Amino acid sequence: MYACSLSKNLTDGEYFLDSNELKGVKKADPLEVENLFFQEPNTKIPLTNSSLGVSIYRFGRLFYDSARVSEKLETKQSELQEIKATLDEEQGNRKLIKRRDKVQTKIQDLEKMEEYGNFLMRTGNPVTILDSAETKKTVTEIDNYLYNKGFLDAEVSFEVETKKKKAIVTYILDEKEPYVLDSIYINSENEGLLALIKETKEESFIVKGDSYDQSNFTKERTRLEELFKNNGYYMFTKSFIDYNLYYDTTSKKINVEQRILKPSFAEKHEVYSVDSITFKISPPSDEFVDEKVQQNYRNIDFTFYRDRFSPKLLSSRILFDEGQNYKRIDIVETQKQLSNLDLFRYINISFDTVGTHLTAKILTQPNQKYQLTNQLGLSITEQLPGPFFSTVLRNRNFFRAGEILEFNARIGYEGVASATDQGVYQSREFGVSASVIFPRFLIPFYGKSLQKFGQYNPNTRTQLGYNYTNRPEYTRSGLNALLAYTWVTRGNRQQFTINAADINYIRTPNISEEFGQVLLDLEDQGNNLIWSFLPSLISSVSAQAIINFNDYGNYTSTNKASLLKLFVESGGTTLNFVNASSNNETTDFARFQWLKLQADFRRYYPLNQKSTLAYRANFGIANPYGVSSGILPYEKYFFAGGGTSIRAWQARRLGPGSYTPPIGEEGRYDYAFEQPAEMIFETMLEYRRNLAGYFDMAVFVDAGNAWMIGTDNSRPGSDFRFNRFYKEIAVGTGVGLRMDFNFLVIRLDLATKAVDPSMPEGERWVLDNLSFNRLFGLKGQTVLNFGIGYPF
């Protein structure tokens, strides 16, 4: 590696920043203070004086010629000027326009390269050399921060300690006593506004007895603006709110005067109401200008360029009515709901005012009738990459009431863990489906449900599909019919899905000789898993709720966020009402009944701008009953282990319980068979930190296992028992390296088994198998997971 040491090539008087330290922080938030540092030390490789980011930067610097980049930039800028001059004379020349756009893109790339260097330099980072000017700016920034947090008398200083070529900067804070809010007085002559403030007093961010915090005043102004605008005050903005603060330096108290200023355009702030609503769909071109259709529905004046739209549907997505007071949140939600229909290119809502009356004008333009989307890509499942191709054809407004006819086709090769050995193989998959998506609830919902539920973006999906899978062990095909309802609450915080009918006819025409023998051996031991591979008609009813707290999934956010996913399913429910025979040794067409429940909770907790904690807990249980004779459809079982589960175990190879699976020729952890289970519990805790540029690291601990609910004679110890399940929790730990390009995350996780429940009691701690002579423990004890995206 080129020039690894951070002190390499530093001149006399130059020092690399080794660390920033804080002293004297008692009441302020140290993490927020740390985020104010103008200079950050390079992330070092443990026990070394080198940094991965700096090494990447220096390596990239070898191939970077700033003079050449500047020269190219000047050439391209001159070329752009020539093209623009020619375009002035030859307006509309498509070749020149295309060339102009291409040169502009190249100029943007060169400008980025001139400022930040080439790709490797932008991926890494240069050595952070101590800069006294930046240190002083940090002191000023911390002082301002403390002042805005109520520490008005605080003092901030710094010390620099140098040793050889490294520097340690210590910021010393003397917070002193914070100022607190004493009295809060609202100065306004508008009784309507005063009443609203009084009604929502408990929601105020400015509270007597709290320490002064400038950000709370900003939040309060925003809150009041939203409050007033949602109660008819259309013309109100937060610029009409200001504060006078009166300081008592002796008692360290602040008296607050909150003023609601009068508008310059009227005597007072007035409540506005919606006088009329117009909805116009503009034609896609001048060709249809004369084909205008006008209708009135629910006191909304619709103007269409053709009679191909449903006023009833569109009115259900308009969440405000004529005569109603202006409410900003309803306008925003109306725009969202109309956009969710996927019928229009844009949604523009504006208002004309006459006195205190508003004329709402909704202007749209239809989206293209047909849309063909092709996707060619590479998927990575179970560590093995495989190409896929998918195509989607959408026919919008199919029945002229907002419906979407959709055809899907997908073919691909995906990595799957073999069911009969430790290997990973490519599975060939092919699927086609045809769907009609209705923007409303269908059977059994009708009549007024469209208007009643319009605010929840209701959808009904009817779908027919065919899937074909060719794995090393078997070939499986299935026909599928689905009737599903979906809806969401405002802000997309809660999403609900009900699969009212999910019917599958499944066949397994080919089973490999080896896998067939495994199934027969299990049958001889009392495990009738073979029934899962018989022809079967599987029907189920299921429901899922996803509750998203604070925009979970936005990993660039600095806010705490979490996600709760609940799933419940009842399979073969209709068999309760008929006299169906149970599965047995002579069965040639399997039937199944089961109940399934799963709860998945995820939590994202940013520690600072560079590091976060992420947590996941997943529990699931599936219980076969009735005609199933103790067997589930194979796809309904739970499997533990793999890149998104307990990562120290190969995919689908953990458990169940303390069962010790047959060991292959490759050693202790050569588990040949995947292990289906009826219950699963897994937890994952992960610390993530940015290393340099696109590179992130992770340290994680995974714990969990899977179990059978009842006794499985073919797998001793696999059943769940309260008096021993806690002794059967598998634990894996490891480190990860990720490349996060925002649009794509490439993940490498190296995990090793720490507690192995398949070992006899007293021998389950296996982390001590690792040593300097055996860095990864026994063969198979450490697993490398390669994937796309975060594990959770």
N, C-alpha and C positions, 0 to 999 in steps of 0.2 A: 504494500500500500504506500502511495506516494506521500511523503512528508506528513506522517501521522501526528507528531507532537504539536500541541497547541502553541508552544513557545518557539517553534521553528521560524527562522527568518525575522524575528522581532528585532528592531533596532534599539539602541541605547535609549532608555527613558520610556520605552513602550512595554506595557504589561497586558497580558490577556486577563479578562475578567473571570476569576475562578468561581466567585459566588457573591450573592447579595444577602445580607443579613439584616434583621430588624431587631431593635431593642426598644423597650418602653411601651409596647402595644399592650394596653390593658382592657380598654372597652371598645376600641375600634375593631373592625374586621380585618385580621392580618392578610387574608386572601385577597381582599379588595385592595389593600395597600400594595401588595406584591404586584398586582396587575398594573400598577402605575409606573413601574420601573421602565425607564427609557432604554436601558441596556440589559439584556439577559445573557447570562453565561451560556456557553455552548454545552449541550448535553454530552457528557463524557461517557466513554465505555468504562464500566466499573473496573477499579484497580489499575487504571491506566491514565496517562496524560494525553489521551487522544480522543477525537470525536468523529463519529461516523459521518455526520453532516459536513464537517470541515474537510474530511478526506474526500468526500464526493465533490465538494466545491473545488478543491485544489486539483483534483483529477480533471474536472471539466475545464478548469482554467488553462490546462495544457493545450487545449484545442480551441482556445478563444483568442481572436485577434480583433481588438476593439477598433483599430484603424481600418481594418478591412470591412467591419460591420458598418462603420460610419460612411465609408466610401460607397458601399452598396445602398445604404439608406439615401444618400444624396442622389445617386443614379436613379433610384426608383421614384424619388420625389420629382426629379426633372422629367422623367417619363410620364408621370401622372399629369403634370402641367401641360405637356404636349398633347396628351389624350384629351384633356378637358378643352384645350383650345380647338382641337379638331372637332370635338362634339358640338361646340358652339356653332360651327359651320354645317355640320352634318347631324342635326338633331334626330334622335330616334334610331341611329345606327346601332343595331343590336350587338354586332361584333365588338364595336368600340365600348359599349356599355358593359359588356361582359368582361372585356379587357380592363376597363377602369376599376370594376369591382375587385378583380383579381389582384391588381396592383395595389389597391388600397389595403386589402388584407395582408399583402406581403409587407407593406410599409408598417402596419400595426405590429406584425411579428418582429420586424427589424428594430422598431422603437423599443419594444419590450426587451429584446436581446441587448440593445445598446445600454439600457438602464440596469438590467438585472443579470445579464450574461446569458449563456446558452442553457439548454435544458438541464444539464448536470449541475451547473452553477445555481440554477433556480431551485433544483431539487435539494441541494445541500445548502450550506450557509458559511459565510466567511468567519474567521476568528473574530470574536468580540474583543476588540482592543479598548482598554479603559479610556474614556473620554471625560475629562473633568467638566466640560460644558454640559454633557448629557447628564452627569451626576447632579449638577446644580439644577438643571431643569426638573429632574426627579424630585429634588427637595421642594421646589416650588409647587410641583404637582401634588405632592403629599400634603403640603401645608394647605393648599386650596381644598383638597379632599376633606381634611380634618375640619376646616372651617365650615364647609357645607354639611358636615355631620354633627355640628353643634359644638365642636371644640374651638371656640372662637379665640381663645387665648393660647392655643397650642404653639409650641416651638419645635422646629425640626432642624437637625444638623446631621453631619455625616463625618465618618472617619475612613481613611483608606490605609490598609495594611498591605505592604508589598513584601514578597519573599521570592527571591530569584526573579523569574519573569512573570509571576502570577500576582494578581491583586484581589483582595477581599474588601468589599465596600460594606460598611455598616451604617445603616441609617438609624439615628437616635431620635426617638419621639418623646416629647414631654407633653402629654395630652392635656393635663390640668382638668378641671371640672367642666363637664359639658353644660351648656345652657339648656334649660327646659322650658316648654311652653306653659305659660301661666293662665292667661285669660284669652279667649277667642271671641271676637266681636264681629258680627256680620253687618256691614253697612249697605243697606239697599232700601229703596222706597217701593220696590215692586213686590206686592203681596204674593203674587203667584210664585215667583222665584223663591221667596222666603219660605213659603209653605213646602215647596219641594225639598229645599235644603233641610228643613226641620224633619220632614218625613224620613229622610235618608241619613239622618245624623249618625247612626250607628255604622254606616259605610264610609264615613269620612276618614281620610288619611291624616288629618290634622287633629290630634287629640290632646287635650289638656293633660299635663304631667309627662308627656313623651319628650325625649330629647329632640332638639331642633334638628331637622333633616331636610335639606333643600329639595331632595328628590320627592319627598312627600308633598311638598307644595306643588310641584310639577304634576304629580299624579292627581292631586285634588282638582287642579284646574281642568285636566283632561276628563276626570270623572264628572264634574259639574257640567262641562260642555255636552257630554253624552247624555246626561240626565235631562238637561233642558231641551236638547234637540229631540229626544225621545218623548217629550211631553208637549210638542207643538211649537216650540220656539225655533222656527226654521232659520231665522236670521242671526241667531246667537252664535258667537264664537268665543273661544277662551281669551281672546284679546280684551274682552270686557271684564275680565277678572284680574284684579291686582291685589297686592298685599302691602300693608304698612306694618313694619316691625319696630317695637319700642323695647329697647334693651335696658335691663337693670344690672349693671356690672357688679353691684354689691351682692345681690342675692342670686345672680346667674339665672335670671328669669327673663322671658320674652313675652310681651303682650302682643297679640296678633289682631290686626284689623283687616278683615277680608272685605274688599269693596267690589260691588257689582256696578259697573259704570253704565250710565245711560247711553243709548245709541244716538248718533248724530243725525240720523235720518228720520227719527220719530221721537215722540215724547217719552215713550217707554218701550220695553220689550214686549211684543205682542205674540199671542198664540195664533198660528196659521192653520188653516184647514184646507183639505183637498176639495176643490170645487168641481173638477172634472178630470177624467182620465182618457187619454187617447193612446192607441197602440197601432203603430204603422210598421208594416213589413215592406221595406223598399225592394224594388225589383233588382235582380242581379245585373241587369243591363237596360239600356233604353228601349230594347225590343218590346218590353212588356208594359210600357208606360200607360198605354190606353186600356189595358186589361185590368182596370181597378174594380175591386169588390169591397163594399162597405157593409158592416154589420154592427149591431149593438147587442151586447150581452153583459148582463150584470152591471148595467150603466157604464160600460166601457165601450168607447167608440173604436172599432177595429177597422183598419184599412189594409187590405191585402192586394197584392198585384195579381193574384189568381185565387180562385176558390179552392185552395189546397191546404188550408190550415183550420184547426178546430178552435173557435173562440172559447168553447167550454174548457178545453185543456189549458189554453193560455191564461184564461182568467183564474184558474185554480192555482197558478204560480204567481199571481199578483196578490201580494199579501196586505194591500191597503185598499180602502174603499172610498167612494165618493162620500163627502160629508165628514169623513174622519179627520181628526187632528193629525198634523204631520208627525211622523214617527220615523226617525232616521234608520233605526235598526230594521224596520219593515222594508225600507227602500233597498238597503244593502242585501237583505235576504231575498227580495224579489229578483234582484239582478243575478244572484247566485242560482236561484231555482230555475230561472229562464235559461241560464247558461248550462245547467245540468241536463237540460233536454237534448243538448247536442244538435239542435236544429239551426242555430244561428251563428254567424261569424262574429258578431259583437252584440252587446246589449248596452244601449245608452239611455239613461233616465235623466231627464232635466225638468225644470219647473219654471213656469212663467208666473209672475206675481201681479195681482191686481188688488191693492189694499192688503188685506190679510187673507186673501184667497189664492190658492195655488192651482194651476193647471198642469197636471202631470203629463209629460210627453215621453212615451217609450218608443224608441226608434231602433229597428233591427234590420238585418239583411240575412236572407237564408244561406245556410251552409250548402256546399255542393251536395247534390242528390246522392251520388255514388262516391264511395271512397274505398280505394284498394290500398292496403298496407302490407308490405312485404318486409320480413325481418330475417336476416341471416346472421347467425351468431354462434357463440361457443358457450356451452353450459358446463359447469363443473359441479358434479354431485359425487359424493363418496370419493373425492380426490382425483377422479379420472375425467379429463376434459373430453367433450364430445360436441360435434357440430350439430346445428339444427336449422331448419328452415320453417317459417310459419307465414301464412298469408291470411288476411282477414278482409272480407268484402262486406261493406256496410251499405244498406239501402235505407236512407233516412226518410221518415214520414211515409212509411210504406202503405198504411191504410188511411192516410191523411188526418190522423189524430195523434201524431207524434211518435208512432211506433217505429222501431228500428229492426229491420231484417238483417241478420248477421250470419255469414258463413265463415267458418274457421277450419283451417287445415294445418297440421303440424307433423313434421317428420324429423326424427333426430336419433342420434346415438348418445346415450347417457351412461355415466358410470354407475354401476350397481355392485353392491357387495354380494358375492356369490353365497347362495344358501348352503352350499355343501363343502366349501373350503375357505381358506383365509384370503383368497384372491379377490381382486376387483376387476370386473369385466365390463364390456360395453353392451348395453341393452339397446336393441332396436325398437323404436316406438313410432307408432303412427296413429293419428287421431283426426277425425273429422266431425264437425257438428254444425247444425243449423238451429238458429235461435230467433225467436221474435221477442223483443223487449217492449213491453207496454209501459208507458209512463203513468201508470195508475194501478190500483189493486183490481184484479179480476175476481173470478169465482173464489170464495162466496161473497166478495164485496161488490157492491154495485150502487147505482143511484147517486146519492149525495156524497158518497165516499170520496169522489174526485175532488170536490171543493173542500171537504172536511180535512182530508189528509194531504192536500197539495203542498203545504208548508214543510212536509217531511220528505220530499223528493221520493215518493213511492214508485216502485218499479215491480213489474211482474215479468219473470223470465220463463218462457216455455222453450224447451230445448230437446232435440233428439241428437244422439251422437253415437259414434262407433270408435272403439279403441282397440289397438292391437299391440301386444308386447311380446318380444322374443328375447327371453333371458337364457343364460346357459342351461338352467335347470328345467325350464318349461316354456311353452308358448301359451299365451292367454289372450283371449279376445272377449269383448263385451259390447252389448248394446245398452244404451242409457236413455232414459226419458226423465225429464226434470220439470217440475213446476215450483218456482221459488219466488218468494216475496222479499223485497229489501226496502228499507227506509232508514233515514238518518235524522237526528235531531239538529237543531240550529247550531251552526259552528262546527258540524261534523264531529262533535265530541262523542256521540253514541251512535253506533251503527248496528242495525239489527237485520238478521236474515232468517227466514223460515222456509225450509225446504218442505213444502206441503206434500210433495210426492217425489220420491227419488227411487226409480225402478231400474234395476240392472239385470240383464240376462248375461251370465258369465259362463264361458266354456274354457276348458284347458285341454285342447286336443292333443298336445304333445308334452310328455314328461320324460326327462332323461332317465336312462336306466339307473344311474347312481342315485338320483334324487327319489325315484320311485322306490328303490330299495330302502332308502332312509324312511320314507313314509310307511312302508310295510313293516319295518322293524319297530317303529313307534306304535303301530297298530297292535302288534303282538304284545307290547308292553302295556296296553290299555289306553294309549294316546291315539285318538281317532282324528288326528290332524288331516289325514288323507281325505276326509269328507269336505274340507275346504277347497279341494281341487276337483270335486265332482261338478258336473253341470248344475247350475242353480239359478233360480229366480229370486233376486234379493231386493226387497223393498224396505224403505225406511222413511221416517218423518224426523226431521231434525231442526234445531234452532240454535242460532249463534248470536251472541252479543259482544261487541267490541267497544270498550269504554276507553277513550283516549284522554288522558289528563295532561294538559299543557303542551300539546303538539309533540307527542312522543314520535320518534323517528326522524326528527330534525336534529341530527347529531352535531350540527354547527351551533346550535342554540346554547346559551349560557344559563338557561333555566332548567330547574328540576322537572322531570317529566316521567310519566309512568303509563302503562298500558295493561288493561285487564281484559282477557279474552275468555268467554264462557261458552261451552258447547255441550248440548244435550241431544241424544239421539235415541229413538226407539225403532228397532228393526223388526220386520215381520209382524207388525202390530195386527194386521188384518187376519193373521192365522189364529188369533185368539177367538175369532167368531166363526171358525169353520172346524170341522173334524179332520185335521191333517195328521198324517202318521209321522212319528218321530224318526230321525235318522237312526239307522242300524247297520249291521254288517252286510245286509243285502241291498242297502240303498244304492240306487243308481242316479237319483236326482235329489240333490240335497236341499233342505229347507232350513232356514235359520230364524231364530228370534233372539234378540238381545237388547240390553239397555246400556247406554254409554254416556259417560259424563267426563268432561275435561275442563280444567281451569288453568290458565296460563297468565302469570303476572310478571311484568317486566318493569324495571326501574332504572332510570338514567339520572346520575347525580354529578353534575360538573363540580370539580374541586377548584379549578381556576381555568384560565384561558387555554392551558396546555394539557390538563389531565382531568380524567373523569372516572367515576366508579359506575359500573353497570351490574345489575343483579337480575336474576331470573329464577322463578320457582314455577314448576310445572307438575300438575297432578292429574292423573287420569285413571278411570276405572271402567271396564267393560264386562258385563255379566251376561253370559249366554243362559237362556232358559227355555223351557217348553220343548218344542220339537228339535231344537239344536242338539240336544243330548250332550251338552257341555262343550260344544265346539263353535267357534266364531268363523265368519268368513275371513279368509286370510288377511285381507286388507284392513280389517277392523282390529287386529291385534296391535298391541304396543310393542315397540322395540327400543332398547336402550343401547347407547354407545354410538359413536360417530361424530362427525365434525360439528353438528349442532346439538349434540347431546353430551354425554360424558366422554370427553375427547380422548382420554387415555385408553379407551377400549375401541377396538375395531367396530365398524358400523354393524349394529344389530347383534352384537356378540356378548353384551353384558347380561349377567343373570341367567335365569331368574332366581332371585333369592340367593341362597348359598350353594346352589347346585354347581357341581364341578363337571363341566362338559368334557366329552372325549377329547383327549389331547393328541395332536398329530405328530408327525415325525420331526417337525421343526422345533420342538421344545415345549416348555411349560405353557406358553401363551399361543400355541398354534391351535386355536379353536376353529373346528371345521364347520360348525353349523350355526346359522342364525337362530336366535332364541325368542320366539313369540311369547307374549305375556298378556295378562288380563288387567294388570295394574302397574302404574308407573309413578315414580316420584323422583324428581331431579331438581337440583338447585345449582346455580352457577354464579360465581362472584368474579368480576374481572376489573382490574385496574388498567386504564388505557392512558397513554401519554404520547404526545408528539415528540419525535426524536429530532427530525430535521426535514423541512420541506414536506414532501408527500409521505415520508416514512413515519409510522407510528409503532410503538411497542405495546405489549400487553403482558400482564402477569395474572394468572387465573387459577382458581380452585373450583373443581366440579365435584359434586357429591350426589349420589342417588342410586337407584336400582329399579328393577322391575320384578314383579311377582305374579304367580298364579293365585286365583282366589281360593280354589279348592285344591285338593291333593292331586298331584300328577305323578303316578307311579313310575313313569319313565324318566322323571327328573327329580330325584330325591332332594328335598330342601328348597324346592322352588315355590312352595306355598307360603302365603303371607300369614304370619303369626305375630300377635301383639307382644308376646314375651321374648321375641328374638329379632324382629325386623330391624330394630335400631343397630343390632350387631352386624347386619347385612348391608349397611350403607357403603357403597364403593366410593372411594375418594381418589381423584386424579388431580394433578397439578402440573403447571407448565408455563411456558413463555410463548409469546406470539410476535410476529412481525407482520405489519400490514402496510400496503401502499394505498393511500386514500387519494384518489383523483377527483373526488366529489361525485362524479357520474359513475365511478367504478371503484370498488374496494377489492384488492387482491389480498388474500389472507393466508398466512402460514402459521400454524399452531403446533408446537412441539409439546406433547403431554406425556407424562409418565404416571404409572399406577403407584399410588401411595398406600391405599388400603384395598386389599383384594378379598371380597367376601367368599370367593370360591375356595379359599384356603381354609384349612382347619382352624378352629378358634385357638387363639394364642399365637398364630403364625400369619395373621392377616396383614400386619404391618410389613410392607415389602419395599418401602422406600430405601431401607438400608442395603438393598441389593446394589444400589448405585455406589460407585467408588471411583477413584482415579484410574484404576485399571479397567473398570467397567462403567464408563460414563453414563451409559443408557440402561444399565441394569441387565437383567436377563433378556434373551432374544425375544422380541415382541412386547417387552414391558413398556417401552417408549414408542409412541405412535406419532407420526408426522401427518397432520391434517392440512390439506390444501383446498381452499374454497374461494368462492366469490361472495362478497358481502360480509357483514358482521354476523357472528353466530346467533346474536339476539339483540 
